[in-house]
Amino acid sequence: MIVNLELMVAFLIYLLKSSFCLTLLYGFYKLFFASTTRFSLNRWVLVGGMLTCLLLPFVSLELEHEPLVQSPFRLMQEWEQPVEVIPAPAAGMAETVRPETSHWDWLVIWMVVYLSGCTFVFLQWVAGYLRLFRWINRQEYKKCNGLRWVLYDIPVRSFSWGTYIVMSRQEYEASSPVCLHEEMHCRYGHCYDNLLIQLILIFHWWNPLVWKLKHELSGVHEYQADEGVLGVSPTFCTKVTLR
């Protein structure tokens, strides 16, 4: 049981450190990049920054003076220390001294609440992907330019994932700019960015600024896809039209 609690504290320390880094990333991005129109750079700042935030807590830095933000983490690391064994004063037998039970009780309560939130977000994520694959598998698709176009005879909201693009047949046959917009999402591989931020949100669902990062990344994707549409040559447009 003690080993499990020690692992729990170690995970909590990592979670708080990585969440703190993600919070700094959001502030850094809003301050220096959010108002720029270099969407490719903005995308890699967000994606690269998130990956760095997940790895940074594993890096140990030796500083002469401990920064103030490190103090809460140091306190939790003290909770993580193994139990001490001292001789009992009267009976002459060893006595195990354990940390205050209140600390561990609160830690267990926090872990139950946290894991419940993780489970809820994960199940929502799974349900979303089940709906996605149901939409994709309902219809036959057409191949064009290495992509699979899933066309519906009823009006549907266009979306893309991986190499699949789902949209209405009427919009597709009219060579709507939406075709190119969704194709740009596939070409740029935006689905992999979305997969990364969704995985992060499973563990950081309680941090509102991580949800803000997801919103910023979605906006960058839309702007980058629009920019890609504007830069496409007319000959490319004719290639995506199938009758």
Accessible surface in RSA format (square Angstrom, percent):
REM  Atomic radii and reference values for relative SASA: ProtOr
REM  Chains: A
REM  Algorithm: Lee & Richards
REM  Probe-radius: 1.40
REM  Slices: 20
REM RES _ NUM      All-atoms   Total-Side   Main-Chain    Non-polar    All polar
REM                ABS   REL    ABS   REL    ABS   REL    ABS   REL    ABS   REL
RES MET A   1   154.05  79.8 113.84  75.3  40.21  95.7  94.01  79.9  60.04  79.5
RES ILE A   2    53.79  30.6  52.41  39.0   1.39   3.3  52.41  37.7   1.39   3.8
RES VAL A   3   100.69  66.3 100.58  91.1   0.11   0.3 100.58  87.4   0.11   0.3
RES ASN A   4    87.83  60.6  83.08  80.3   4.75  11.4  17.61  42.4  70.22  67.9
RES LEU A   5    14.58   8.1  14.58  10.4   0.00   0.0  14.58  10.2   0.00   0.0
RES GLU A   6    40.80  23.4  40.35  30.5   0.46   1.1   8.42  16.3  32.38  26.4
RES LEU A   7   114.53  63.8 110.84  79.3   3.69   9.3 111.27  78.1   3.26   8.8
RES MET A   8    32.92  17.1  28.59  18.9   4.33  10.3  32.56  27.7   0.36   0.5
RES VAL A   9     0.16   0.1   0.16   0.1   0.00   0.0   0.16   0.1   0.00   0.0
RES ALA A  10    39.82  36.6  31.84  49.1   7.98  18.1  33.93  47.8   5.89  15.6
RES PHE A  11    64.65  32.3  59.21  36.7   5.45  14.2  63.94  38.8   0.71   2.0
RES LEU A  12    16.12   9.0  16.12  11.5   0.00   0.0  16.12  11.3   0.00   0.0
RES ILE A  13    11.22   6.4  11.22   8.4   0.00   0.0  11.22   8.1   0.00   0.0
RES TYR A  14    53.67  25.1  51.40  29.2   2.27   5.9  41.90  31.5  11.77  14.5
RES LEU A  15     1.39   0.8   1.39   1.0   0.00   0.0   1.39   1.0   0.00   0.0
RES LEU A  16    56.15  31.3  53.25  38.1   2.90   7.3  53.28  37.4   2.87   7.7
RES LYS A  17    41.41  20.2  40.29  24.7   1.12   2.7  16.86  15.2  24.55  26.2
RES SER A  18     0.00   0.0   0.00   0.0   0.00   0.0   0.00   0.0   0.00   0.0
RES SER A  19     4.59   3.9   4.51   6.0   0.08   0.2   2.26   4.8   2.32   3.3
RES PHE A  20    79.79  39.9  74.34  46.0   5.44  14.2  79.13  48.0   0.66   1.9
RES CYS A  21    19.31  14.6  16.48  18.4   2.82   6.6   3.28   8.3  16.02  17.3
RES LEU A  22     0.50   0.3   0.12   0.1   0.38   1.0   0.36   0.3   0.14   0.4
RES THR A  23    43.95  31.3  41.21  41.8   2.75   6.5  34.53  46.4   9.43  14.3
RES LEU A  24   104.92  58.4  98.99  70.8   5.93  14.9 101.37  71.2   3.55   9.5
RES LEU A  25    17.10   9.5  11.93   8.5   5.17  13.0  16.55  11.6   0.55   1.5
RES TYR A  26    31.40  14.7  31.40  17.9   0.00   0.0  18.07  13.6  13.33  16.4
RES GLY A  27    36.94  45.6   0.00   N/A  36.94  45.6  32.89  90.3   4.06   9.1
RES PHE A  28    98.72  49.4  92.72  57.4   6.00  15.6  96.52  58.5   2.20   6.3
RES TYR A  29     3.10   1.4   3.10   1.8   0.00   0.0   0.00   0.0   3.10   3.8
RES LYS A  30    93.91  45.8  76.36  46.9  17.55  41.8  40.32  36.3  53.59  57.1
RES LEU A  31   133.37  74.3 106.17  76.0  27.21  68.4 110.31  77.5  23.07  62.1
RES PHE A  32   117.63  58.9  98.20  60.8  19.43  50.6 102.57  62.2  15.06  43.1
RES PHE A  33    32.85  16.4  32.58  20.2   0.28   0.7  32.58  19.8   0.28   0.8
RES ALA A  34    35.74  32.9  10.41  16.1  25.34  57.6  10.89  15.3  24.85  65.8
RES SER A  35   107.52  90.9  71.06  94.8  36.46  84.0  54.58 116.2  52.94  74.2
RES THR A  36    42.37  30.1  31.46  31.9  10.90  26.0  36.90  49.6   5.47   8.3
RES THR A  37    98.98  70.4  91.16  92.4   7.82  18.6  59.53  80.0  39.45  59.6
RES ARG A  38   150.59  63.2 144.04  73.4   6.56  15.6  64.70  88.4  85.89  52.1
RES PHE A  39    31.72  15.9  30.09  18.6   1.64   4.3  30.09  18.2   1.64   4.7
RES SER A  40    54.26  45.9  53.22  71.0   1.04   2.4  33.26  70.8  21.00  29.4
RES LEU A  41    70.86  39.5  65.47  46.8   5.39  13.5  69.05  48.5   1.81   4.9
RES ASN A  42     2.34   1.6   2.34   2.3   0.00   0.0   0.00   0.0   2.34   2.3
RES ARG A  43    13.88   5.8  13.88   7.1   0.00   0.0   0.00   0.0  13.88   8.4
RES TRP A  44   145.47  58.4 139.06  67.3   6.41  15.1 120.79  64.4  24.69  40.0
RES VAL A  45    28.07  18.5  19.84  18.0   8.23  19.8  26.70  23.2   1.37   3.7
RES LEU A  46     0.56   0.3   0.56   0.4   0.00   0.0   0.56   0.4   0.00   0.0
RES VAL A  47    11.95   7.9  11.95  10.8   0.00   0.0  11.95  10.4   0.00   0.0
RES GLY A  48    30.37  37.5   0.00   N/A  30.37  37.5  29.02  79.6   1.36   3.0
RES GLY A  49    15.19  18.7   0.00   N/A  15.19  18.7  12.83  35.2   2.36   5.3
RES MET A  50     0.69   0.4   0.69   0.5   0.00   0.0   0.69   0.6   0.00   0.0
RES LEU A  51    83.74  46.6  83.48  59.7   0.26   0.7  83.54  58.7   0.20   0.5
RES THR A  52    73.69  52.4  70.21  71.2   3.48   8.3  47.81  64.2  25.88  39.1
RES CYS A  53     8.72   6.6   8.70   9.7   0.02   0.0   0.02   0.1   8.70   9.4
RES LEU A  54    40.18  22.4  39.60  28.3   0.59   1.5  39.60  27.8   0.59   1.6
RES LEU A  55   117.62  65.5 116.43  83.3   1.19   3.0 116.43  81.8   1.19   3.2
RES LEU A  56    85.15  47.4  80.49  57.6   4.66  11.7  81.57  57.3   3.59   9.7
RES PRO A  57    23.19  16.9   1.24   1.1  21.94  79.8   7.25   6.0  15.93  99.0
RES PHE A  58   147.47  73.8 114.93  71.2  32.53  84.7 120.40  73.0  27.07  77.5
RES VAL A  59    86.73  57.1  65.61  59.4  21.12  50.9  70.39  61.2  16.34  44.3
RES SER A  60    95.58  80.8  64.00  85.4  31.58  72.8  48.26 102.8  47.32  66.3
RES LEU A  61   133.84  74.5 107.70  77.0  26.14  65.7 108.95  76.5  24.89  67.0
RES GLU A  62   163.92  94.1 133.58 101.1  30.34  72.2  65.00 125.7  98.92  80.8
RES LEU A  63   110.30  61.4  80.53  57.6  29.77  74.8  84.02  59.0  26.28  70.7
RES GLU A  64   162.66  93.4 118.92  90.0  43.75 104.2  52.54 101.6 110.13  89.9
RES HIS A  65   144.82  79.1 131.48  91.4  13.34  34.1  96.63  99.6  48.19  56.1
RES GLU A  66    85.49  49.1  53.75  40.7  31.74  75.6  31.79  61.5  53.70  43.8
RES PRO A  67    55.70  40.6  44.27  40.4  11.43  41.6  55.43  45.8   0.28   1.7
RES LEU A  68   156.66  87.2 143.04 102.3  13.62  34.2 146.42 102.8  10.24  27.5
RES VAL A  69    79.13  52.1  69.65  63.1   9.47  22.8  76.32  66.3   2.80   7.6
RES GLN A  70    38.38  21.5  38.38  28.0   0.00   0.0   7.46  15.9  30.91  23.4
RES SER A  71    49.82  42.1  43.83  58.5   5.99  13.8  31.09  66.2  18.73  26.2
RES PRO A  72    75.38  54.9  68.88  62.8   6.49  23.6  74.33  61.4   1.05   6.6
RES PHE A  73    19.58   9.8  19.58  12.1   0.00   0.0  19.58  11.9   0.00   0.0
RES ARG A  74   110.61  46.4 110.61  56.4   0.00   0.0  36.02  49.2  74.59  45.2
RES LEU A  75    94.52  52.6  92.50  66.2   2.03   5.1  94.08  66.1   0.44   1.2
RES MET A  76    15.30   7.9  15.30  10.1   0.00   0.0   8.64   7.3   6.66   8.8
RES GLN A  77    47.08  26.3  46.74  34.2   0.34   0.8  14.82  31.5  32.27  24.5
RES GLU A  78   101.30  58.2  89.84  68.0  11.46  27.3  32.93  63.7  68.37  55.8
RES TRP A  79    65.60  26.3  61.92  30.0   3.68   8.6  61.27  32.7   4.33   7.0
RES GLU A  80    48.58  27.9  44.32  33.5   4.26  10.2  11.05  21.4  37.54  30.6
RES GLN A  81   108.94  60.9 101.48  74.2   7.46  17.8  37.62  80.1  71.32  54.1
RES PRO A  82    93.23  67.9  85.02  77.5   8.21  29.8  85.30  70.4   7.93  49.3
RES VAL A  83    43.93  28.9  26.38  23.9  17.56  42.3  29.46  25.6  14.47  39.3
RES GLU A  84   119.70  68.7 114.68  86.8   5.02  12.0  41.48  80.2  78.22  63.9
RES VAL A  85    96.36  63.4  67.12  60.8  29.24  70.5  67.12  58.3  29.24  79.3
RES ILE A  86    79.81  45.4  78.89  58.8   0.92   2.2  79.81  57.5   0.00   0.0
RES PRO A  87   105.66  77.0  95.15  86.7  10.51  38.2  96.09  79.3   9.57  59.5
RES ALA A  88    21.61  19.9  17.10  26.4   4.50  10.2  17.10  24.1   4.50  11.9
RES PRO A  89   136.09  99.2  93.80  85.5  42.29 153.7 106.20  87.7  29.90 185.8
RES ALA A  90   103.01  94.7  64.48  99.5  38.53  87.6  73.18 103.1  29.83  79.0
RES ALA A  91    76.63  70.5  41.96  64.8  34.67  78.9  53.86  75.8  22.77  60.3
RES GLY A  92    63.67  78.5   0.00   N/A  63.67  78.5  31.15  85.5  32.52  72.8
RES MET A  93   134.70  69.8 130.12  86.1   4.58  10.9 100.88  85.8  33.82  44.8
RES ALA A  94    77.97  71.7  44.36  68.5  33.61  76.5  45.35  63.9  32.62  86.4
RES GLU A  95    84.40  48.5  80.26  60.7   4.14   9.9  26.88  52.0  57.51  47.0
RES THR A  96    63.88  45.4  42.09  42.7  21.79  51.9  14.80  19.9  49.08  74.2
RES VAL A  97    68.66  45.2  62.09  56.2   6.58  15.8  65.42  56.8   3.24   8.8
RES ARG A  98   140.28  58.9 118.33  60.3  21.95  52.3  50.30  68.7  89.98  54.5
RES PRO A  99    43.00  31.3  26.98  24.6  16.03  58.3  39.59  32.7   3.41  21.2
RES GLU A 100   116.00  66.6 104.78  79.3  11.22  26.7  47.14  91.2  68.86  56.2
RES THR A 101    99.32  70.6  96.44  97.8   2.88   6.9  67.47  90.6  31.85  48.1
RES SER A 102    53.36  45.1  49.42  66.0   3.93   9.1  42.93  91.4  10.43  14.6
RES HIS A 103    64.51  35.3  61.20  42.5   3.31   8.5  37.69  38.8  26.81  31.2
RES TRP A 104    27.83  11.2  27.76  13.4   0.07   0.2  25.63  13.7   2.20   3.6
RES ASP A 105    81.65  57.2  78.93  78.6   2.73   6.4  22.48  52.9  59.17  59.0
RES TRP A 106   175.04  70.2 173.19  83.8   1.86   4.4 146.42  78.1  28.62  46.4
RES LEU A 107     8.60   4.8   5.14   3.7   3.46   8.7   8.21   5.8   0.38   1.0
RES VAL A 108    55.51  36.5  55.51  50.3   0.00   0.0  55.51  48.2   0.00   0.0
RES ILE A 109    93.43  53.2  91.41  68.1   2.02   4.9  93.41  67.3   0.02   0.0
RES TRP A 110    81.26  32.6  76.51  37.0   4.75  11.2  53.70  28.6  27.57  44.7
RES MET A 111    25.88  13.4  25.88  17.1   0.00   0.0  25.88  22.0   0.00   0.0
RES VAL A 112    92.12  60.6  88.96  80.5   3.16   7.6  91.38  79.4   0.75   2.0
RES VAL A 113    88.72  58.4  85.15  77.1   3.57   8.6  87.53  76.1   1.18   3.2
RES TYR A 114     5.16   2.4   3.67   2.1   1.48   3.9   4.97   3.7   0.18   0.2
RES LEU A 115    90.96  50.7  90.25  64.6   0.71   1.8  90.65  63.7   0.31   0.8
RES SER A 116    66.29  56.0  53.64  71.6  12.65  29.1  38.65  82.3  27.64  38.7
RES GLY A 117    12.85  15.8   0.00   N/A  12.85  15.8  11.98  32.9   0.87   1.9
RES CYS A 118    11.82   8.9  11.38  12.7   0.44   1.0  10.90  27.6   0.92   1.0
RES THR A 119    73.55  52.3  69.12  70.1   4.43  10.6  48.99  65.8  24.56  37.1
RES PHE A 120   127.35  63.7 124.51  77.1   2.84   7.4 126.93  77.0   0.42   1.2
RES VAL A 121    20.01  13.2  19.42  17.6   0.59   1.4  19.42  16.9   0.59   1.6
RES PHE A 122    87.37  43.7  87.37  54.1   0.00   0.0  87.37  53.0   0.00   0.0
RES LEU A 123   104.14  58.0 100.06  71.6   4.08  10.3 100.44  70.5   3.70   9.9
RES GLN A 124   104.08  58.2  93.53  68.4  10.55  25.1  31.79  67.7  72.29  54.8
RES TRP A 125    50.50  20.3  41.66  20.2   8.84  20.7  49.76  26.5   0.74   1.2
RES VAL A 126    53.08  34.9  50.87  46.0   2.21   5.3  52.96  46.0   0.12   0.3
RES ALA A 127    39.87  36.7  37.18  57.4   2.70   6.1  39.04  55.0   0.84   2.2
RES GLY A 128    25.32  31.2   0.00   N/A  25.32  31.2  18.62  51.1   6.71  15.0
RES TYR A 129    36.44  17.0  35.84  20.4   0.61   1.6  35.58  26.7   0.86   1.1
RES LEU A 130   110.62  61.6 106.66  76.3   3.96  10.0 106.68  74.9   3.94  10.6
RES ARG A 131   125.70  52.8 125.70  64.1   0.00   0.0  42.09  57.5  83.61  50.7
RES LEU A 132    22.75  12.7  19.07  13.6   3.68   9.3  22.34  15.7   0.41   1.1
RES PHE A 133    94.81  47.4  94.73  58.7   0.08   0.2  94.81  57.5   0.00   0.0
RES ARG A 134   113.23  47.5 105.69  53.9   7.54  18.0  53.00  72.4  60.23  36.5
RES TRP A 135    73.68  29.6  73.55  35.6   0.13   0.3  51.53  27.5  22.14  35.9
RES ILE A 136     9.15   5.2   7.46   5.6   1.69   4.1   7.46   5.4   1.69   4.6
RES ASN A 137   117.94  81.3  87.28  84.3  30.65  73.8  30.22  72.7  87.72  84.8
RES ARG A 138   140.73  59.1 108.51  55.3  32.22  76.7  42.55  58.2  98.18  59.5
RES GLN A 139    59.77  33.4  48.37  35.4  11.39  27.1   5.26  11.2  54.50  41.3
RES GLU A 140   164.04  94.2 144.94 109.7  19.11  45.5  64.57 124.9  99.47  81.2
RES TYR A 141    94.36  44.1  70.54  40.1  23.82  62.0  40.54  30.5  53.82  66.3
RES LYS A 142    66.84  32.6  62.66  38.4   4.18  10.0  54.94  49.5  11.90  12.7
RES LYS A 143   138.16  67.4 114.85  70.5  23.31  55.5  64.94  58.5  73.23  78.0
RES CYS A 144    13.82  10.5   6.02   6.7   7.80  18.3   7.66  19.4   6.16   6.6
RES ASN A 145    50.64  34.9  23.49  22.7  27.15  65.4  19.54  47.0  31.11  30.1
RES GLY A 146    65.33  80.6   0.00   N/A  65.33  80.6  41.88 114.9  23.44  52.5
RES LEU A 147     6.48   3.6   6.33   4.5   0.15   0.4   6.45   4.5   0.03   0.1
RES ARG A 148    65.21  27.4  65.21  33.2   0.00   0.0   2.37   3.2  62.84  38.1
RES TRP A 149     0.27   0.1   0.15   0.1   0.12   0.3   0.15   0.1   0.12   0.2
RES VAL A 150     0.00   0.0   0.00   0.0   0.00   0.0   0.00   0.0   0.00   0.0
RES LEU A 151     3.66   2.0   3.12   2.2   0.54   1.4   3.12   2.2   0.54   1.5
RES TYR A 152    13.06   6.1  12.82   7.3   0.24   0.6  12.82   9.6   0.24   0.3
RES ASP A 153   114.35  80.1  78.74  78.4  35.61  84.2  36.01  84.7  78.35  78.1
RES ILE A 154   102.19  58.2 101.40  75.5   0.79   1.9 102.19  73.6   0.00   0.0
RES PRO A 155   126.44  92.2 104.93  95.7  21.51  78.2 107.79  89.0  18.65 115.9
RES VAL A 156    25.47  16.8   3.64   3.3  21.83  52.6  13.28  11.5  12.19  33.1
RES ARG A 157   218.95  91.9 200.11 102.0  18.84  44.9  80.22 109.6 138.73  84.1
RES SER A 158    19.56  16.5   5.49   7.3  14.08  32.4   4.32   9.2  15.25  21.4
RES PHE A 159    60.35  30.2  57.78  35.8   2.56   6.7  60.35  36.6   0.00   0.0
RES SER A 160    26.17  22.1   5.65   7.5  20.52  47.3   0.39   0.8  25.78  36.1
RES TRP A 161    50.51  20.3  48.27  23.4   2.23   5.2  32.82  17.5  17.68  28.7
RES GLY A 162    20.28  25.0   0.00   N/A  20.28  25.0  15.54  42.6   4.74  10.6
RES THR A 163    58.48  41.6  56.71  57.5   1.77   4.2  50.32  67.6   8.15  12.3
RES TYR A 164    59.39  27.7  59.09  33.6   0.30   0.8  28.97  21.8  30.42  37.5
RES ILE A 165     0.00   0.0   0.00   0.0   0.00   0.0   0.00   0.0   0.00   0.0
RES VAL A 166     0.58   0.4   0.58   0.5   0.00   0.0   0.58   0.5   0.00   0.0
RES MET A 167     0.00   0.0   0.00   0.0   0.00   0.0   0.00   0.0   0.00   0.0
RES SER A 168    13.25  11.2  13.25  17.7   0.00   0.0   5.57  11.9   7.68  10.8
RES ARG A 169    75.05  31.5  75.03  38.2   0.03   0.1  28.90  39.5  46.15  28.0
RES GLN A 170   150.86  84.4 140.66 102.8  10.19  24.3  50.34 107.1 100.52  76.2
RES GLU A 171    50.79  29.2  46.08  34.9   4.71  11.2  18.87  36.5  31.91  26.1
RES TYR A 172     2.35   1.1   0.70   0.4   1.65   4.3   0.70   0.5   1.65   2.0
RES GLU A 173    64.99  37.3  61.60  46.6   3.39   8.1  11.57  22.4  53.43  43.6
RES ALA A 174    72.59  66.7  41.46  64.0  31.13  70.8  52.52  74.0  20.07  53.2
RES SER A 175    55.23  46.7  33.22  44.3  22.01  50.7  32.32  68.8  22.91  32.1
RES SER A 176    19.64  16.6  14.08  18.8   5.57  12.8  11.34  24.1   8.31  11.6
RES PRO A 177    97.33  70.9  92.47  84.3   4.85  17.6  96.82  79.9   0.51   3.2
RES VAL A 178    48.55  31.9  47.54  43.0   1.01   2.4  48.55  42.2   0.00   0.0
RES CYS A 179     3.60   2.7   3.55   4.0   0.05   0.1   1.68   4.3   1.92   2.1
RES LEU A 180    14.55   8.1  14.55  10.4   0.00   0.0  14.55  10.2   0.00   0.0
RES HIS A 181    28.69  15.7  28.69  19.9   0.00   0.0  21.71  22.4   6.97   8.1
RES GLU A 182    14.38   8.3  14.38  10.9   0.00   0.0   0.00   0.0  14.38  11.7
RES GLU A 183     0.09   0.1   0.09   0.1   0.00   0.0   0.00   0.0   0.09   0.1
RES MET A 184    15.46   8.0  15.46  10.2   0.00   0.0   8.18   7.0   7.29   9.7
RES HIS A 185    20.84  11.4  19.05  13.2   1.79   4.6  14.01  14.4   6.82   7.9
RES CYS A 186    19.93  15.1   0.37   0.4  19.57  46.0   4.69  11.9  15.24  16.4
RES ARG A 187   111.12  46.7  76.46  39.0  34.65  82.5  40.46  55.3  70.66  42.8
RES TYR A 188    73.88  34.5  61.41  34.9  12.47  32.4  42.45  31.9  31.43  38.7
RES GLY A 189    12.70  15.7   0.00   N/A  12.70  15.7  12.15  33.3   0.55   1.2
RES HIS A 190     4.60   2.5   4.57   3.2   0.03   0.1   4.57   4.7   0.03   0.0
RES CYS A 191    11.71   8.9   7.97   8.9   3.74   8.8   4.99  12.7   6.71   7.2
RES TYR A 192   147.80  69.0 141.28  80.4   6.52  17.0 100.82  75.8  46.98  57.9
RES ASP A 193     7.43   5.2   6.68   6.6   0.76   1.8   0.76   1.8   6.68   6.7
RES ASN A 194    43.24  29.8  43.24  41.8   0.00   0.0   6.42  15.5  36.81  35.6
RES LEU A 195    62.08  34.6  62.08  44.4   0.00   0.0  62.08  43.6   0.00   0.0
RES LEU A 196    30.46  17.0  28.14  20.1   2.32   5.8  30.12  21.2   0.35   0.9
RES ILE A 197     1.15   0.7   1.15   0.9   0.00   0.0   1.15   0.8   0.00   0.0
RES GLN A 198    43.82  24.5  41.62  30.4   2.19   5.2   9.19  19.6  34.63  26.3
RES LEU A 199    74.66  41.6  73.97  52.9   0.69   1.7  74.28  52.2   0.38   1.0
RES ILE A 200     5.87   3.3   2.38   1.8   3.49   8.4   5.83   4.2   0.04   0.1
RES LEU A 201     4.34   2.4   4.34   3.1   0.00   0.0   4.34   3.0   0.00   0.0
RES ILE A 202    12.86   7.3  12.86   9.6   0.00   0.0  12.86   9.3   0.00   0.0
RES PHE A 203    97.80  48.9  97.80  60.6   0.00   0.0  97.80  59.3   0.00   0.0
RES HIS A 204     3.69   2.0   3.69   2.6   0.00   0.0   1.10   1.1   2.59   3.0
RES TRP A 205    65.44  26.3  55.65  26.9   9.79  23.0  55.65  29.7   9.79  15.9
RES TRP A 206    88.27  35.4  65.71  31.8  22.57  53.0  71.44  38.1  16.83  27.3
RES ASN A 207    10.92   7.5  10.18   9.8   0.74   1.8   2.27   5.5   8.66   8.4
RES PRO A 208    94.58  68.9  89.21  81.3   5.37  19.5  92.98  76.8   1.60   9.9
RES LEU A 209    53.45  29.8  53.37  38.2   0.08   0.2  53.45  37.5   0.00   0.0
RES VAL A 210     0.39   0.3   0.39   0.3   0.00   0.0   0.39   0.3   0.00   0.0
RES TRP A 211   106.52  42.7 101.09  48.9   5.43  12.7  96.86  51.6   9.65  15.7
RES LYS A 212   106.22  51.8 105.17  64.5   1.05   2.5  49.01  44.1  57.21  60.9
RES LEU A 213     1.05   0.6   0.60   0.4   0.45   1.1   0.60   0.4   0.45   1.2
RES LYS A 214    64.20  31.3  63.99  39.3   0.21   0.5  20.34  18.3  43.86  46.7
RES HIS A 215   130.64  71.4 124.38  86.5   6.26  16.0  76.90  79.3  53.75  62.5
RES GLU A 216    27.65  15.9  24.80  18.8   2.84   6.8   2.39   4.6  25.25  20.6
RES LEU A 217     1.09   0.6   1.09   0.8   0.00   0.0   1.09   0.8   0.00   0.0
RES SER A 218    43.66  36.9  41.58  55.5   2.07   4.8  30.75  65.5  12.90  18.1
RES GLY A 219    26.45  32.6   0.00   N/A  26.45  32.6  25.81  70.8   0.65   1.4
RES VAL A 220     7.33   4.8   6.67   6.0   0.65   1.6   6.67   5.8   0.65   1.8
RES HIS A 221     5.98   3.3   5.98   4.2   0.00   0.0   3.00   3.1   2.98   3.5
RES GLU A 222    81.97  47.1  81.97  62.0   0.00   0.0  40.55  78.4  41.42  33.8
RES TYR A 223   130.13  60.8 128.59  73.2   1.53   4.0  81.01  60.9  49.11  60.5
RES GLN A 224     4.14   2.3   4.14   3.0   0.00   0.0   0.40   0.9   3.74   2.8
RES ALA A 225     0.00   0.0   0.00   0.0   0.00   0.0   0.00   0.0   0.00   0.0
RES ASP A 226    66.34  46.5  64.99  64.7   1.36   3.2  23.04  54.2  43.30  43.2
RES GLU A 227    82.09  47.1  75.33  57.0   6.76  16.1  35.53  68.7  46.56  38.0
RES GLY A 228    10.57  13.0   0.00   N/A  10.57  13.0   8.40  23.1   2.16   4.8
RES VAL A 229    31.02  20.4  24.05  21.8   6.97  16.8  24.05  20.9   6.97  18.9
RES LEU A 230   155.81  86.8 124.25  88.9  31.56  79.3 127.91  89.8  27.90  75.1
RES GLY A 231    68.12  84.0   0.00   N/A  68.12  84.0  35.83  98.3  32.29  72.3
RES VAL A 232    31.97  21.0  10.60   9.6  21.37  51.5  15.26  13.3  16.70  45.3
RES SER A 233    56.32  47.6  47.27  63.1   9.05  20.8  41.43  88.2  14.89  20.9
RES PRO A 234   108.56  79.1 102.61  93.5   5.95  21.6 107.21  88.5   1.34   8.3
RES THR A 235    95.23  67.7  92.05  93.3   3.18   7.6  78.46 105.4  16.77  25.3
RES PHE A 236    51.74  25.9  50.96  31.6   0.78   2.0  51.74  31.4   0.00   0.0
RES CYS A 237    47.03  35.6  44.48  49.6   2.55   6.0  23.49  59.5  23.54  25.4
RES THR A 238    98.33  69.9  82.57  83.7  15.76  37.6  73.21  98.3  25.13  38.0
RES LYS A 239   128.84  62.9 113.40  69.6  15.44  36.8  65.57  59.0  63.28  67.4
RES VAL A 240     7.79   5.1   6.17   5.6   1.62   3.9   6.17   5.4   1.62   4.4
RES THR A 241    35.86  25.5  19.32  19.6  16.53  39.4  17.16  23.1  18.69  28.3
RES LEU A 242    58.10  32.4  56.92  40.7   1.18   3.0  58.02  40.7   0.08   0.2
RES ARG A 243   196.02  82.3 133.52  68.1  62.50 148.8  93.79 128.2 102.23  62.0
END  Absolute sums over single chains surface
CHAIN  1 A    15026.9      12825.5       2201.4      10100.4       4926.5
END  Absolute sums over all chains
TOTAL         15026.9      12825.5       2201.4      10100.4       4926.5
